[in-house]
């Protein structure tokens, strides 16, 4: 299944996520710090949704209350709650 999540409070504008069952198959951020976000996308590929949420939830970017990794965790939590 494919999902698009509109981010809030970060430099990235959206996250496109592909899920296979309960596994993250692919992640693509639009906007933000390209190298770092490609790295995050590569690291979470093949991980279980719950593990990604557990590792990335609550990460902050400077003084912001959220970050791109936290937004990915929020997106996955929403997908998990609504579709799985």
N, C-alpha and C positions, 0 to 999 in steps of 0.2 A: 504494500500500500504506500502511496505517496501523499505527503502532507506538506503544506506551506504554512509557516508560522511567522507572523509579523512581529518583529522584536520591538521592545520599548525600553528607552533609556540607555541605548548602546549605539556605537558607531555603525554596526551592521543594521540593515533595514529589514532583512528577512532571512529565514532559514528554510531550505528545502530538505526534507527528510524522507528517506525511503526505508520502510520497515518490512522485514520478512518474519512473520510470526511475532515473536517478542525480541527479535534481534535487529540491531541497527545495521542496515545494509549500506547506506550512503548518506552523507550529509554535505550540503553546500550552502555556505554563507554568502549573502550578497552584501557587499560593503564591508567596512571594518578593516582590521589589520590582516592583509591577505596571507602572509606567511604563517602567522600564529593560528589563524583560523583553518588553514589547510592542514596544519599539524594536528589540531584538535579533531578535525574531521577524520583524519587518517587514524588517529589513536582510538577513536570510539567505534570505528568500523569493525563489525563482527561481535561487538559487545552486547550483552543483554541490556534492555532498556533500564531495568531497575539498578543495575550496577553503574550505568552512566549517570543516572539521576543522583545516586548516592555519592558519587565522586565529584560531581560538578555543582550541585545545589549550594547556594549561598556564597559562591565566589564573587568577590566584589572587584570592580575596576577603579582603583584610586578611591575617591570620595563618593563615587556613585554607589547606589544601593544594590546594583546588579552588574552583570558583565555578560559578554557573549557566551562563555561557558554556562553561566547561570541561566541565561535565556534558553539555551539548548536543553538544559535540565527541565525548565518550566514547560517547554514545548513537548518534551517526551512525557512528562507527567500528565499533561493535558491529553495527549494521544492515548496514553495508557488508561486514563479514566473514562474517556469517551468511546474508545474503539476496541479495547482489548479486554 
